[in-house]
Amino acid sequence: MDCFYCERGQKLNDLMMPVCNLKVSTVYLVRNQNFPGRCAVVYQDHKTELFQLTPEQRHDFTDDVAVVSQAVCELFHADKINYGIFGDGVPHLHCHVVPKRKGEFCWGGMFDMNGNPDNFDDTELRARAELIRKQIEKLSSK
């Protein structure tokens, strides 16, 4: 299988850093923080479409996406969260969670995955991932 989410190798590590595991997903912090707090919520098994999930799995995946989006919205003071589920570039079910602020990069339009790069070193990225993990944990315990 040629899926970097399933392989969990260097290609994935070059793009993202793990934050935590949720009920049916793994949360990754995207290294290019062109939108502060930008994450990917990746379904735990290799699926390519939402309709391949059972109703319960879809519900759990949506809950995972919701708690991640609330966490990054609160931490990074987003005015709006953009959600992206594409899959033609990386055929594994995942959702981009993209916090956006009025007047900043790509406000009012589709988010640009690669533009306006803001790459952190591993120490800074780990600290940001830990903030997000703690916020998710706090929200999940309510």
C-alpha positions as CSV (number, residue, x, y, z in Angstrom):
1,M,0.0,0.0,0.0
2,D,1.3,3.5,-0.9
3,C,-0.2,5.6,1.9
4,F,2.0,7.8,4.0
5,Y,-0.7,8.0,6.7
6,C,-0.7,4.2,7.0
7,E,3.0,3.8,6.6
8,R,3.7,6.5,9.3
9,G,7.2,7.0,7.9
10,Q,9.6,9.8,7.1
11,K,7.3,11.4,4.5
12,L,4.6,11.9,7.1
13,N,7.1,13.1,9.7
14,D,8.4,15.7,7.2
15,L,4.9,17.2,6.8
16,M,3.3,16.7,10.3
17,M,3.9,16.0,13.9
18,P,1.6,13.7,16.0
19,V,-0.5,15.5,18.6
20,C,-2.7,12.7,20.1
21,N,-5.0,9.8,19.3
22,L,-8.7,10.2,19.6
23,K,-11.6,7.7,19.4
24,V,-11.1,6.9,15.7
25,S,-8.5,9.3,14.6
26,T,-4.9,10.5,15.0
27,V,-4.4,14.3,15.2
28,Y,-1.4,15.8,13.5
29,L,0.0,19.3,13.6
30,V,1.0,20.4,10.2
31,R,4.6,21.7,10.1
32,N,3.6,24.6,7.8
33,Q,1.8,26.7,10.4
34,N,0.7,29.2,7.8
35,F,-2.6,29.1,9.7
36,P,-1.6,29.0,13.4
37,G,-3.0,25.7,14.9
38,R,-3.6,24.0,11.5
39,C,-4.1,20.3,12.0
40,A,-5.1,17.2,10.2
41,V,-7.5,14.7,11.7
42,V,-6.7,11.4,10.2
43,Y,-9.0,8.4,10.3
44,Q,-7.3,5.4,12.1
45,D,-7.9,2.8,9.3
46,H,-7.3,3.1,5.6
47,K,-10.6,4.4,4.2
48,T,-10.8,6.9,1.3
49,E,-14.5,8.0,1.6
50,L,-16.9,9.0,4.3
51,F,-19.5,6.6,2.9
52,Q,-17.1,3.7,3.6
53,L,-17.6,4.2,7.3
54,T,-20.5,2.9,9.3
55,P,-22.9,5.5,10.8
56,E,-21.2,5.0,14.2
57,Q,-17.7,5.5,12.7
58,R,-18.8,8.6,10.9
59,H,-20.3,10.0,14.1
60,D,-17.1,9.3,16.0
61,F,-14.9,10.8,13.2
62,T,-17.1,13.9,13.2
63,D,-16.8,14.2,17.0
64,D,-13.0,13.9,16.7
65,V,-12.9,16.7,14.1
66,A,-15.3,18.8,16.2
67,V,-13.1,18.6,19.4
68,V,-9.9,19.4,17.5
69,S,-11.6,22.4,15.8
70,Q,-12.9,23.7,19.1
71,A,-9.5,23.3,20.7
72,V,-7.6,25.2,17.9
73,C,-10.3,27.8,17.6
74,E,-10.0,28.6,21.3
75,L,-6.2,28.4,21.5
76,F,-5.5,30.5,18.3
77,H,-8.5,32.9,18.5
78,A,-9.9,31.9,15.1
79,D,-12.8,33.8,13.7
80,K,-13.7,30.8,11.5
81,I,-12.5,27.2,11.1
82,N,-12.2,25.9,7.5
83,Y,-12.6,22.2,7.0
84,G,-11.1,20.4,4.0
85,I,-11.7,16.8,3.0
86,F,-10.3,16.2,-0.4
87,G,-8.4,12.9,-0.8
88,D,-7.4,13.0,-4.5
89,G,-3.8,14.0,-3.5
90,V,-3.6,11.7,-0.4
91,P,-6.2,8.9,-0.7
92,H,-6.8,8.3,3.0
93,L,-9.7,9.8,4.9
94,H,-8.6,12.9,6.7
95,C,-9.9,16.4,7.5
96,H,-7.8,19.5,7.4
97,V,-8.8,21.8,10.3
98,V,-7.7,25.3,9.4
99,P,-8.2,28.2,11.8
100,K,-8.6,31.5,10.1
101,R,-8.7,35.1,11.2
102,K,-10.4,38.1,9.6
103,G,-8.0,40.2,7.6
104,E,-5.3,37.5,7.5
105,F,-3.9,35.1,4.9
106,C,-6.7,33.7,2.7
107,W,-9.6,35.3,4.7
108,G,-12.8,35.1,2.6
109,G,-11.5,32.3,0.3
110,M,-10.3,28.8,0.1
111,F,-7.3,28.1,2.3
112,D,-3.9,27.7,0.6
113,M,-2.1,24.7,2.0
114,N,1.4,25.7,1.0
115,G,1.4,29.5,0.6
116,N,2.7,32.0,3.2
117,P,4.9,29.3,4.8
118,D,5.6,29.4,8.5
119,N,7.7,26.4,9.5
120,F,8.6,25.9,13.1
121,D,11.5,23.9,14.4
122,D,10.7,20.7,16.2
123,T,11.0,22.2,19.7
124,E,8.4,25.0,18.8
125,L,6.2,22.5,17.0
126,R,6.2,20.1,19.9
127,A,5.3,22.9,22.3
128,R,2.4,23.9,20.1
129,A,1.3,20.2,19.7
130,E,1.3,19.8,23.5
131,L,-0.9,22.9,23.9
132,I,-3.4,21.5,21.5
133,R,-3.2,18.0,23.1
134,K,-3.9,19.5,26.5
135,Q,-6.8,21.6,25.2
136,I,-8.3,18.6,23.5
137,E,-8.0,16.6,26.7
138,K,-9.6,19.4,28.7
139,L,-12.5,19.6,26.2
140,S,-12.9,15.8,26.1
141,S,-13.3,15.6,29.8
142,K,-16.3,17.9,30.0
